[in-house]
Amino acid sequence: MTLTLDNCSQNKESSLTQALQQIQQLNSKIQELEQQHQDYVQKQQNLIAAIAEICISPIQEVQALRILIYRGETGCRQYLRSVLVKQSQASKMTTGQIEKPALSKRAKNQGFLQNSKK
């Protein structure tokens, strides 16, 4: 009779220990997913800031946001690169009277887009 009670106690303890381990594993996974989500949100915020900085017209901004929504981050970054290329080509066609701050801003944006590939 004592053996049966001891066996039942051990089984309950074993089940509780397994349940506790599973809870700890789930908590770890939840923390990992929360961190991934925060990283994702930060990337999106950085990308939205880049959209506002790079796009000249509201139409370009709307297009960039649509691409971000439907095609994702990669598609949006490709679109922004194409906008920068078009701006660069357009500035070369003008008389060359571009303010120096505008050039450094463009270089900064290109650096942001290049660094985001990693």
C-alpha angles and dihedrals in degrees: 000000000000090000091055092051091046090050092050091049092050092048091051091048091048091050091048091048091051091048091050091050091050091050090051091049091050091049090052091049091049091052091049092050092047090053092049090050092050090049090050092049091049091051091050092049091050090048093049089051089051090050091054092048099044103038114083100192132043088238090061091048092051091047091050092050091048090052090048091053099043104029102025136228097317094053091047093051089050090052092049090050090052090050090052091049091050091048090050092049091047092050091051089054093054124078091275096254098138120147115244094235089058090054093050091047090052091048090050091051092048089051090051092052093046093049091050091064090072 
